[in-house]
């Protein structure tokens, strides 16, 4: 009996999951998170000329760690940084303005490269990613692989704010012009302003999705929509299907407003899918640095679609990622 009790206790200890609460980081809009070699790495908008990364071995520890500066650039107003591991190097995609520019329309997309496979850098500037034939306001760069080929995802502002996709030779060399991926067409994409932005790749069971943010971030109705690649040509918008309803949005009951601009990461043991996103706790907080980073586990429906559920309230104790 004693041996059975010892075994039960040890198995219980081994199966426990660490707990955490949202938010996981304050003043951290447009979050992106990776789990790599035993650590979580969180990067988010700083609204400065510097990129910072928070590193911790547990999700619950992200809140209290130092935001270490890993990259500085000649310019201002950094938005929406992301890090992607490609061929043993991390590539830092970001949007920012050049020096001596004043309005937000000056934003263009850029990429830097890490010196090694350490996500903490240091990073070296590699390339501007803007389309020289189309000098519209560009933002929210990301990276996706479709049928073995590399593409840049992003958003640009013309008459409306659209999503684009652009072929790439490698992570720092675009090839050819950008192509429209999605334009706002539903009422839920047109609240405040007509907006599609923040495209993020999501892969599952051989299917390719792009989760994007819709409506104006200055409203509490900022939310997430879903595209799926259903054809053969990623550069043809008719080969993408936009699902008719939002997949993640405000919860007045939980006092969560404007949830959006997300990223995805796996649990340490690789068995769970997690979303990281920003949101406000008041309806009127808008697009600024008041937005905090939050994280929660999501599942998949029987028909293979992501089920993000309802954004969790702040301060509620939640079960952390499996394998911590």
C-alpha distance (Angstrom), angle and dihedral (degrees) to the residues before:
residue distance angle dihedral
X1 . . .
X2 3.80 . .
X3 3.80 90.2 .
X4 3.79 90.2 49.6
X5 3.81 90.8 51.7
X6 3.80 91.1 49.0
X7 3.81 90.5 49.5
X8 3.80 91.6 47.9
X9 3.81 91.4 49.4
X10 3.79 93.6 48.2
X11 3.82 92.0 47.0
X12 3.82 89.9 49.0
X13 3.80 91.0 50.2
X14 3.80 90.8 48.6
X15 3.80 93.6 49.1
X16 3.80 98.2 48.0
X17 3.77 116.5 113.9
X18 3.78 122.9 -147.0
X19 3.79 116.1 -112.0
X20 3.79 129.5 -133.4
X21 3.78 140.8 172.5
X22 3.79 133.0 -141.1
X23 2.93 135.1 -78.5
X24 3.79 98.2 55.2
X25 3.84 91.6 -174.7
X26 3.79 135.0 12.7
X27 3.80 123.3 -136.2
X28 3.79 90.7 15.5
X29 3.82 112.5 126.0
X30 3.82 123.9 172.4
X31 3.82 93.4 27.2
X32 3.80 127.0 -165.2
X33 3.80 122.7 -173.3
X34 3.80 135.3 -169.6
X35 3.81 130.7 -176.2
X36 3.80 109.0 -149.2
X37 3.82 132.7 163.3
X38 3.78 95.5 -19.0
X39 3.80 100.2 -39.8
X40 3.79 140.6 90.0
X41 3.79 116.8 -133.6
X42 3.80 119.4 -160.9
X43 3.79 122.2 -170.6
X44 3.81 124.5 176.8
X45 3.79 144.8 162.9
X46 3.81 113.7 -63.4
X47 3.84 100.8 178.1
X48 3.84 86.9 -137.4
X49 3.83 137.3 86.0
X50 3.81 92.8 -89.4
X51 3.81 137.1 80.0
X52 3.79 118.3 -143.3
X53 3.80 129.9 -168.7
X54 3.80 127.7 -159.8
X55 3.84 113.2 -149.1
X56 3.82 126.2 -167.1
X57 3.80 139.3 150.6
X58 3.82 92.2 -133.7
X59 3.77 129.7 43.6
X60 3.80 90.4 -130.5
X61 3.83 90.8 57.6
X62 3.82 95.4 57.8
X63 3.80 90.1 83.6
X64 3.81 94.3 63.7
X65 3.80 103.1 37.0
X66 3.77 125.2 102.2
X67 3.79 118.2 -97.8
X68 3.82 97.6 -125.3
X69 3.81 117.2 -152.9
X70 3.82 108.3 -125.6
X71 3.81 101.6 166.8
X72 3.80 138.8 22.7
X73 3.78 127.2 -171.4
X74 3.78 140.2 -171.6
X75 3.78 101.7 -100.7
X76 3.79 139.5 46.1
X77 3.80 149.6 -106.0
X78 3.79 101.9 45.7
X79 3.80 113.4 -157.0
X80 3.80 135.3 -176.9
X81 3.83 104.8 -3.0
X82 3.80 118.4 -170.8
X83 3.80 132.6 -178.5
X84 3.82 121.7 -147.7
X85 3.81 126.3 -175.8
X86 3.81 108.0 -133.0
X87 3.83 122.1 167.2
X88 3.83 95.1 -19.6
X89 3.79 94.7 -49.3
X90 3.78 130.5 94.6
X91 3.78 116.3 -128.2
X92 3.78 117.8 -154.4
X93 3.80 111.4 -151.1
X94 3.80 116.2 -168.9
X95 3.79 146.0 153.3
X96 3.81 121.7 -126.6
X97 3.78 145.1 145.3
X98 3.78 127.8 -105.2
X99 3.83 120.3 -115.2
X100 3.80 117.8 -78.7
X101 3.79 94.4 24.2
X102 3.77 120.4 120.8
X103 3.79 116.0 -174.5
X104 3.80 127.4 65.3
X105 3.81 91.7 -113.5
X106 3.81 86.2 78.7
X107 3.82 91.3 76.9
X108 3.79 117.3 122.0
X109 3.80 132.4 168.1
X110 3.80 124.1 -101.8
X111 3.81 141.5 170.6
X112 3.81 135.7 -146.2
X113 3.82 130.0 -171.8
X114 3.80 130.8 -135.4
X115 3.80 121.5 -124.0
X116 3.82 92.1 -127.0
X117 3.79 140.5 -9.9
X118 3.81 90.2 -67.5
X119 3.83 108.9 112.9
X120 3.82 88.5 -150.4
X121 3.77 89.8 70.4
X122 2.94 137.8 170.4
X123 3.81 93.5 -125.3
X124 3.79 128.8 -154.4
X125 3.80 124.8 -157.1
X126 3.81 111.7 -105.3
X127 3.81 110.9 171.9
X128 3.77 151.7 -23.8
X129 3.78 109.2 -112.1
X130 3.79 100.8 -162.1
X131 3.79 120.6 123.9
X132 3.84 107.4 -110.3
X133 3.81 90.2 -154.1
X134 3.80 93.5 55.2
X135 3.78 117.1 40.6
X136 3.79 97.7 -175.5
X137 3.79 120.8 138.2
X138 3.85 105.9 -77.8
X139 3.80 129.0 -167.6
X140 3.81 147.2 150.6
X141 3.82 102.2 49.5
X142 3.79 119.3 -166.1
X143 3.80 137.5 164.6
X144 3.79 130.2 -122.4
X145 3.81 135.8 176.4
X146 3.80 118.4 -146.1
X147 3.79 120.6 -179.9
X148 3.79 90.5 -19.1
X149 3.80 95.3 -52.2
X150 3.80 126.2 113.1
X151 3.79 124.4 -124.8
X152 3.76 137.3 178.9
X153 3.79 116.6 -132.8
X154 3.78 122.6 -160.6
X155 3.77 148.4 133.9
X156 3.78 130.3 -106.0
X157 3.77 134.9 -173.7
X158 3.80 120.7 -130.7
X159 3.82 120.1 133.4
X160 3.81 85.7 -29.9
X161 3.78 131.9 9.0
X162 3.79 109.5 -95.3
X163 3.78 139.7 177.6
X164 3.79 119.4 -115.0
X165 3.79 138.1 -167.3
X166 3.80 124.9 -156.4
X167 3.83 131.5 -175.9
X168 3.80 117.9 -114.9
X169 3.80 132.9 -160.0
X170 3.81 88.7 -156.8
X171 3.83 135.2 -19.4
X172 3.81 92.5 -73.4
X173 3.82 103.0 34.7
X174 3.81 118.6 71.2
X175 3.79 116.1 -162.1
X176 3.77 118.0 -147.0
X177 3.80 130.3 -24.9
X178 3.77 129.4 -37.3
X179 3.80 121.3 -98.2
X180 3.78 127.5 -148.0
X181 3.79 111.3 -102.3
X182 3.81 100.4 176.2
X183 3.80 140.4 -7.7
X184 3.81 126.3 -165.3
X185 3.80 108.4 -89.2
X186 3.81 106.4 150.8
X187 3.80 127.9 71.7
X188 3.82 90.6 -116.9
X189 3.84 88.8 61.1
X190 3.80 93.8 53.5
X191 3.81 105.3 55.9
X192 3.80 109.5 129.3
X193 3.82 91.2 -10.6
X194 3.80 135.9 -1.7
X195 3.80 101.2 -93.7
X196 3.79 140.2 166.9
X197 3.82 111.9 168.7
X198 3.81 144.4 134.2
X199 3.84 98.7 53.2
X200 3.82 111.1 -166.2
X201 3.82 127.9 -175.2
X202 3.79 120.5 -123.0
X203 3.81 123.3 -178.4
X204 3.81 126.0 -166.6
X205 3.81 133.4 162.8
X206 3.80 93.1 -20.2
X207 3.80 93.8 -48.1
X208 3.80 124.1 117.5
X209 3.79 122.4 -144.3
X210 3.78 135.5 176.0
X211 3.79 116.0 -152.3
X212 3.80 112.2 -159.5
X213 3.79 140.5 179.5
X214 3.79 120.3 -113.3
X215 3.81 138.5 -165.6
X216 3.80 124.6 21.3
X217 3.81 117.1 -43.5
X218 3.82 90.2 -141.9
X219 3.80 89.2 70.4
X220 3.82 129.3 69.1
X221 3.81 86.9 -120.8
X222 3.80 96.3 75.4
X223 3.79 104.4 128.5
X224 3.82 146.8 154.0
X225 3.80 129.6 -88.3
X226 3.80 131.6 -174.4
X227 3.81 135.1 -127.9
X228 3.79 125.7 -176.0
X229 3.80 127.9 -161.7
X230 3.80 103.7 -125.6
X231 3.82 103.4 159.6
X232 3.78 139.9 49.7
X233 3.81 104.3 -98.3
X234 3.84 116.0 64.2
X235 3.82 90.2 -168.1
X236 3.81 92.6 60.7
X237 3.81 111.0 82.2
X238 3.81 91.0 -154.0
X239 3.81 87.6 65.8
X240 3.80 88.5 64.8
X241 3.80 122.6 75.4
X242 3.79 119.0 -147.1
X243 3.79 112.6 -153.0
X244 3.80 110.0 -128.2
X245 3.81 97.9 -129.2
X246 3.81 132.6 54.0
X247 3.80 115.1 -103.2
X248 3.84 100.1 -152.5
X249 3.79 128.5 20.5
X250 3.81 148.2 146.6
X251 3.78 122.2 -42.3
X252 3.78 112.5 -156.1
X253 3.82 90.1 -175.8
X254 3.82 89.9 58.5
X255 3.82 94.9 37.4
X256 3.80 91.9 -120.0
X257 3.80 115.5 144.0
X258 3.78 132.0 -178.2
X259 3.83 98.5 4.1
X260 3.78 109.2 -174.3
X261 3.79 151.8 98.1
X262 3.75 94.8 84.4
X263 3.77 144.1 174.7
X264 3.80 133.9 -159.2
X265 3.79 134.0 -128.9
X266 3.79 139.5 170.2
X267 3.80 127.1 -118.2
X268 3.82 115.2 -105.6
X269 3.81 92.0 -98.4
X270 3.80 92.2 46.5
X271 3.81 94.8 -122.3
X272 3.81 100.1 107.2
X273 3.79 136.5 57.5
X274 3.80 118.8 -139.8
X275 3.77 134.9 -171.1
X276 3.80 124.7 -149.3
X277 3.80 116.9 -163.1
X278 3.78 142.9 151.4
X279 3.79 129.3 -113.8
X280 3.78 143.3 161.5
X281 3.80 128.4 -118.5
X282 3.81 93.4 -146.4
X283 3.79 128.8 51.4
X284 3.80 94.5 -128.0
X285 3.83 101.6 49.0
X286 3.80 94.7 97.2
X287 3.81 129.2 176.0
X288 3.79 102.8 -22.3
X289 3.77 138.7 101.4
X290 3.82 91.8 -76.2
X291 3.79 87.6 87.2
X292 3.81 113.1 104.5
X293 3.80 131.4 -153.8
X294 3.80 117.5 -111.0
X295 3.81 132.7 178.9
X296 3.78 135.7 -160.3
X297 3.78 140.1 164.3
X298 3.81 119.6 -104.3
X299 3.78 134.2 -166.2
X300 3.80 139.4 -153.6
X301 3.80 129.3 -109.3
X302 3.79 124.1 -126.9
X303 3.81 88.8 -100.5
X304 3.80 91.5 55.8
X305 3.80 101.0 -103.3
X306 3.81 125.3 132.9
X307 3.80 115.8 -102.2
X308 3.79 108.9 -156.3
X309 3.79 95.8 171.5
X310 3.80 122.1 -165.3
X311 3.82 121.9 -29.2
X312 3.79 109.7 -103.3
X313 3.80 121.8 -116.2
X314 3.78 120.0 -109.0
X315 3.80 118.2 -95.1
X316 3.82 96.0 21.0
X317 3.81 112.7 133.8
X318 3.80 109.0 -117.8
X319 3.79 134.3 -174.9
X320 3.78 110.0 -103.9
X321 3.80 128.6 -132.7
X322 3.78 117.2 -59.2
X323 3.77 115.2 -100.6
X324 3.80 99.3 32.5
